[in-house]
Amino acid sequence: MNATRTDRRQFLKAAGAAIAAPYVITSTALGADGRPAASDRITMATIGTGGQGTGDMGGFMGHPEVQMLAVCDPVPEHRDRAKSIVDGRYRNSDCQSYNDFRDVLARGDIDAVLIGTPDHWHAIITIEACKQGKDIYCEKPENLTIGEGRAMVEAVRRYGRVFSGGSQRVLGDYGDWPRLIRGGALGEIQEVFVSCGGPSGDCYLPEEPLPPGLDWDLWLGPAPWRPYHSSLIRGGFRPYRDYSGGGMTDWGAHRFGAAMFAVGVHKTGPVEVIPPDGAEHRLLTYRFANGLRMYHGGTNDITYKGTLGELPGKHPPLVTRVEMEGYRGRGGIFGDFLHCVKTRQRPFRDVEIAHRATTVCHLGNIAYWLKRPLRWDPEREEIVGDPEANRWLARPGRDAWMI
């Protein structure tokens, strides 16, 4: 396949060719230098090699069972830097670099992909990876819309793949707090305050000259076409609605995800979302069916208020030991994912849990954008009695990039 757009027939033809390609057995494949033999390794590729993608890539390569085979990014300097890192790690030049993610997914020798692209690409690449038999670790926020999130869940389940969301801080930052809360140290949780940024908005960046070698059309992908601006490829896409939900979905995926997990509503969602009104509701307020209220703001991180105490703050000691629900393996969220690739279990940040966390963030954005309360049905995943608001649950993709 060439480095630009590939139609479906070409994609499947190339995938079949990759599966049929012969393998060369090397000494490292047999487990030289203290590394696991090829039969015990997990072969991976990194799709999206900006700052976060490259950082995650290094984290995965720290696990001896991982062999990173390829890197992919339409930004030449990103993928060249990533290839250099991988080659330096393995002391060879075997890592292949690609412009188009479909070339990566067509390879039959790759078990799993790390998706570190901007948010607007996560769903499409995840779904295509499922179809091509790859397991997926996808950075947060795992989707751009609620509709994308549900489509990702359905694809992961339909094709029997392992999917881990990339909200590392749910486990890494708050590992002890869920045990305290679930163990009853705070009593019944009544209120949770969550700090993160606000919603994204329109993009009015001026046009800049297009750098040589950059596949700008592919970087945009499903997003509406707009002229190139350098800040977008340097991590500055978050404030703009075409590519991200802003700080609300960025840090919100971490912190709302952590809060929902701690209080046990991580597999459902709110029933009402109320934007600030300058009177009764000072903060954006989520109301859950069990009476819990969760707020956007009012703290520097996450604050839990229960009938017996607060976090951070005073509370009785934990008496009952509570295990971390869903966490498997060792080595944090990367190790959890790798363990599940081998065992075919669902990981700590399974696709459904990741989707529910981002859903809360997206609903908050919609309430902010429309400046009115929303009634949410977490089972049917629709905004009740508000056709205009429901149109925000999904967006059409540009050109051929439709889900």
C-alpha positions as a printed Julia matrix, in Angstrom:
403×3 Matrix{Float64}:
   0.0     0.0    0.0
   1.11    3.55  -0.57
   1.51    6.13   2.17
  -1.75    7.93   1.48
  -5.34    6.75   1.55
  -6.02    3.05   0.95
  -9.44    1.79  -0.01
 -11.06   -1.16   1.74
 -10.18   -3.73  -0.93
  -6.52   -2.74  -0.93
  -6.46   -2.8    2.87
  -7.79   -6.35   3.11
  -5.52   -7.54   0.3
  -2.47   -6.14   2.06
  -3.58   -7.62   5.37
  -3.78  -11.07   3.8
  -0.35  -10.67   2.26
   1.16   -9.68   5.61
  -0.32  -12.72   7.31
   1.1   -15.0    4.63
   4.62  -13.53   4.75
   7.39  -15.92   5.91
   9.21  -15.32   9.19
  12.97  -15.32   9.78
  14.01  -16.94  13.06
  16.77  -14.98  14.8
  18.73  -15.56  18.01
  16.62  -12.95  19.81
  13.48  -14.8   18.72
  14.81  -17.8   20.66
  15.28  -15.76  23.83
  18.87  -14.55  23.76
  20.15  -11.81  26.1
  17.77  -12.77  28.87
  14.63  -11.77  26.95
  11.63  -14.09  26.65
  11.46  -16.3   23.57
   9.29  -15.09  20.71
   6.52  -17.48  21.69
   6.25  -15.7   25.05
   6.48  -12.15  23.7
   3.8    -9.63  22.87
   4.59   -7.8   19.65
   3.35   -4.22  19.56
   3.21   -1.11  17.4
   2.75    2.5   18.46
   0.26    4.56  16.44
   0.57    8.24  17.27
   4.07    9.14  18.45
   3.74   12.61  19.94
   4.72   13.24  23.53
   2.17   10.98  25.26
   2.39    8.21  22.69
   6.18    8.11  22.88
   6.08    8.18  26.68
   3.67    5.24  26.77
   5.82    3.43  24.23
   8.8     3.69  26.54
   6.7     2.38  29.4
   5.68   -0.69  27.44
   9.24   -1.37  26.28
  10.22   -1.46  29.95
   8.38   -4.79  30.15
  10.7    -7.55  28.89
   7.91   -9.51  27.2
   7.16   -6.61  24.82
   8.77   -6.33  21.38
   7.96   -2.99  19.72
   8.0    -3.67  15.97
   6.67   -0.49  14.4
   5.82    3.17  14.89
   3.33    5.25  12.93
   2.56    8.96  12.63
   1.74   11.33   9.74
   4.15   13.85  11.31
   7.64   12.87  10.04
   9.66   14.18  12.97
   7.41   12.36  15.44
   7.74    8.97  13.81
  11.48    9.42  13.12
  12.1    10.23  16.79
  10.04    7.24  17.89
  11.89    4.88  15.55
  15.18    6.14  16.91
  14.03    5.43  20.47
  12.94    1.9   19.62
  16.1     1.12  17.66
  18.2     2.48  20.5
  16.37    0.28  22.97
  16.98   -2.91  20.95
  20.36   -1.85  19.51
  19.34   -2.5   15.92
  17.48   -0.76  13.11
  14.61   -3.23  12.77
  11.74   -0.94  13.82
   9.6    -0.03  10.83
   8.04    3.43  10.56
   4.77    4.2    8.81
   2.74    7.21   7.8
  -0.64    5.43   7.64
  -2.05    3.35  10.5
  -3.69    0.96   8.03
  -0.26   -0.22   6.94
   0.46   -1.16  10.55
  -2.83   -2.97  11.08
  -2.24   -4.98   7.9
   0.78   -6.69   9.48
   0.0   -10.17  10.72
   2.96  -10.25  13.1
   1.68   -7.56  15.48
  -0.37   -8.66  18.5
  -1.34   -5.31  20.0
  -1.29   -1.6   19.24
  -0.75    1.4   21.46
  -2.9     4.31  20.24
  -1.47    7.67  21.26
  -2.99    9.85  18.55
  -5.06   12.99  19.1
  -8.5    12.18  20.49
 -10.44   12.46  17.23
  -8.63    9.38  15.84
  -9.07    7.0   18.78
 -12.38    5.39  17.81
 -11.63    4.77  14.13
  -8.24    3.18  14.79
  -9.62    1.1   17.67
 -12.46   -0.3   15.57
 -10.16   -1.1   12.62
  -7.65   -2.71  14.99
 -10.41   -4.94  16.36
 -11.33   -6.03  12.85
  -7.71   -6.92  12.15
  -7.37   -9.02  15.3
  -5.25   -6.63  17.39
  -5.57   -5.94  21.09
  -5.59   -2.25  22.0
  -4.19    0.07  24.61
  -5.73    3.47  23.86
  -4.77    6.72  25.56
  -7.43    8.77  27.26
  -9.8    10.38  26.55
 -10.7     7.24  24.69
 -13.24    8.85  22.36
 -14.44   12.19  21.0
 -18.17   11.54  21.43
 -20.47    9.26  23.39
 -21.56    7.56  20.17
 -17.94    6.75  19.34
 -17.48    5.24  22.79
 -20.41    2.88  22.38
 -19.2     1.86  18.9
 -15.8     1.03  20.42
 -17.39   -1.13  23.12
 -19.39   -3.02  20.5
 -16.34   -3.61  18.28
 -14.18   -4.86  21.17
 -16.9    -7.29  22.24
 -17.8    -8.42  18.7
 -14.23   -9.26  17.77
 -13.19  -10.61  21.17
 -10.33   -8.17  21.72
  -8.63   -6.95  24.88
  -8.9    -3.17  25.27
  -7.4    -1.04  28.01
  -8.08    2.64  28.33
  -5.08    4.81  29.13
  -6.25    6.52  32.32
  -3.12    5.57  34.22
  -3.81    7.98  37.07
  -7.02    6.22  38.11
  -4.77    3.53  39.56
  -1.46    5.34  39.95
  -2.67    8.47  41.76
  -5.54    7.08  43.84
  -4.61    3.47  44.53
  -5.38    3.57  48.27
  -8.41    5.84  48.2
 -10.82    3.37  46.56
  -9.95    0.82  49.27
 -10.76    3.34  52.0
 -14.0     4.42  50.37
 -15.18    0.94  49.41
 -14.15   -0.34  52.83
 -16.55    2.08  54.49
 -14.02    4.43  56.07
 -16.04    7.47  54.97
 -19.46    5.92  55.53
 -21.99    6.62  52.8
 -20.55    8.91  50.14
 -22.89   11.83  49.54
 -20.83   14.29  47.48
 -17.75   14.15  45.26
 -15.93   17.22  43.91
 -13.74   16.74  40.82
 -11.26   19.27  39.45
 -10.34   19.39  35.75
 -10.38   21.89  32.91
 -13.39   23.16  31.01
 -14.98   22.35  27.64
 -13.42   22.83  24.22
 -14.58   25.35  21.64
 -14.24   26.42  18.02
 -10.86   26.65  16.29
  -9.92   29.92  14.57
  -6.16   29.45  14.26
  -4.62   31.25  11.25
  -3.1    29.29   8.39
   0.63   28.55   8.41
   2.87   27.11   5.66
   2.62   23.33   5.48
   5.93   21.62   6.4
   7.37   19.25   3.78
   6.52   15.6    4.32
   3.58   16.2    6.67
   0.42   14.34   5.63
  -1.97   17.02   6.86
  -5.05   15.44   5.31
  -4.37   12.22   7.2
  -3.68   14.09  10.46
  -7.12   15.69  10.15
  -8.77   12.41   9.15
 -12.41   12.48  10.31
 -12.22   16.09  11.53
 -13.49   18.94   9.32
 -10.88   20.28   6.95
  -9.03   23.39   8.07
  -5.67   24.97   7.16
  -2.52   23.76   8.89
  -1.31   25.34  12.11
   1.8    24.11  13.9
   0.3    24.13  17.42
  -2.12   21.38  16.47
   0.62   18.82  15.8
   2.52   19.84  18.94
  -0.15   18.85  21.44
  -2.11   22.09  21.15
  -5.27   20.47  19.79
  -7.0    20.05  23.17
  -8.83   23.41  23.31
 -10.65   22.72  20.02
 -13.89   20.81  19.72
 -13.06   19.2   16.36
 -10.25   17.22  17.98
 -10.95   17.06  21.71
 -13.34   17.79  24.55
 -10.85   20.17  26.15
  -9.61   19.92  29.71
 -12.98   18.42  30.63
 -12.18   15.18  28.8
  -8.39   15.38  29.18
  -7.93   15.43  32.97
 -11.59   14.62  33.43
 -11.03   11.12  32.03
  -8.52   10.61  34.85
 -10.33   12.25  37.71
 -13.99   11.57  36.94
 -12.91    8.03  36.06
 -11.16    7.69  39.41
 -14.11    9.13  41.33
 -16.66    6.93  39.58
 -14.55    3.84  40.28
 -14.05    4.72  43.94
 -17.76    5.17  44.66
 -18.87    2.24  42.5
 -20.76    4.01  39.69
 -18.1     3.24  37.04
 -20.41    0.91  35.08
 -23.35    3.29  34.85
 -23.82    7.05  34.62
 -25.72   10.03  36.0
 -29.42   10.59  35.47
 -29.2    14.39  35.43
 -26.58   16.99  34.53
 -27.16   20.57  35.65
 -24.9    23.42  34.49
 -24.07   26.32  36.84
 -26.95   28.79  37.11
 -25.47   31.41  39.45
 -28.04   30.54  42.11
 -28.9    27.05  43.39
 -26.21   25.3   41.35
 -22.86   27.01  41.78
 -21.01   24.15  40.05
 -21.87   21.81  37.2
 -23.74   19.05  39.03
 -24.23   15.38  38.21
 -26.98   13.53  40.03
 -26.92    9.72  40.11
 -29.88    7.39  40.66
 -28.59    6.4   44.13
 -28.69   10.03  45.3
 -24.96   10.7   44.92
 -24.0    14.15  43.67
 -20.78   14.76  41.78
 -19.53   18.26  40.92
 -17.13   19.74  38.41
 -14.88   21.98  40.48
 -14.8    23.02  44.11
 -11.48   21.26  44.83
  -7.89   21.05  43.61
  -8.11   17.35  42.72
 -10.84   15.02  44.03
 -12.66   15.47  47.33
 -15.04   12.86  48.78
 -17.55   13.74  51.5
 -19.25   10.93  53.38
 -21.33   10.48  56.5
 -18.24    9.48  58.56
 -15.5    11.65  57.1
 -13.78   13.14  54.09
 -10.88   12.52  51.71
  -8.63   14.34  51.92
  -9.43   14.99  55.55
 -10.37   13.2   58.72
 -11.97    9.78  58.72
 -11.92    6.55  60.76
  -9.23    3.97  59.88
  -9.94    1.26  57.34
 -10.93   -1.97  59.09
 -11.93   -4.19  56.15
  -9.29   -4.94  53.51
 -10.71   -4.3   50.03
  -9.05   -5.62  46.89
  -8.64   -3.43  43.81
 -11.53   -4.53  41.59
 -10.47   -5.65  38.12
  -6.71   -5.09  38.52
  -4.65   -8.01  37.24
  -0.99   -8.71  36.73
   1.82   -6.47  37.97
   3.45   -3.23  36.89
   0.58   -0.76  36.87
  -1.84   -0.29  34.05
   0.69   -1.37  31.38
   1.36   -4.63  33.19
  -2.38   -5.12  33.71
  -2.96   -4.82  29.97
  -0.12   -7.19  29.05
  -1.37   -9.77  31.56
  -4.82   -9.63  29.99
  -3.44   -9.96  26.47
  -2.02  -13.3   27.6
  -4.99  -14.48  29.67
  -7.81  -12.87  27.6
  -9.34  -11.37  30.75
 -10.82   -7.89  30.83
  -8.33   -5.3   32.11
  -8.7    -2.74  34.87
  -9.66    0.02  32.42
 -11.83   -2.17  30.2
 -13.47   -0.44  27.26
 -16.89   -0.23  28.94
 -15.45    1.41  32.06
 -13.36    3.84  29.99
 -16.45    4.69  27.92
 -18.55    5.4   31.01
 -15.91    7.76  32.39
 -15.63    9.77  29.18
 -19.43    9.82  28.89
 -19.63   11.85  32.11
 -17.13   14.32  30.65
 -18.96   14.6   27.33
 -22.31   15.15  29.06
 -20.75   17.95  31.08
 -19.5    19.58  27.9
 -22.91   19.35  26.25
 -24.55   20.94  29.3
 -21.97   23.74  29.23
 -22.36   24.28  25.47
 -26.17   24.35  25.55
 -26.4    26.05  28.98
 -29.3    23.93  30.15
 -29.94   20.83  32.29
 -29.91   17.39  30.69
 -31.77   14.27  31.74
 -29.67   11.23  30.87
 -30.74    7.59  30.5
 -27.56    5.59  31.26
 -29.08    2.35  29.98
 -30.28    3.59  26.59
 -27.52    6.2   26.46
 -29.69    9.05  25.27
 -30.64   12.5   26.5
 -34.3    12.35  27.4
 -36.73   14.72  25.69
 -34.11   16.94  24.03
 -33.54   16.18  20.33
 -31.12   19.09  19.93
 -28.91   17.88  22.75
 -29.0    14.31  21.39
 -27.4    15.53  18.17
 -24.22   16.14  20.18
 -23.91   12.43  20.99
 -22.29   11.69  17.61
 -20.71   13.57  14.72
 -20.3    12.74  11.04
 -16.78   11.97   9.87
 -15.17   13.76   6.93
 -14.95   12.02   3.57
 -14.46    8.26   4.03
 -13.87    8.44   7.79
 -17.28    7.3    8.99
 -18.03    5.0   11.91
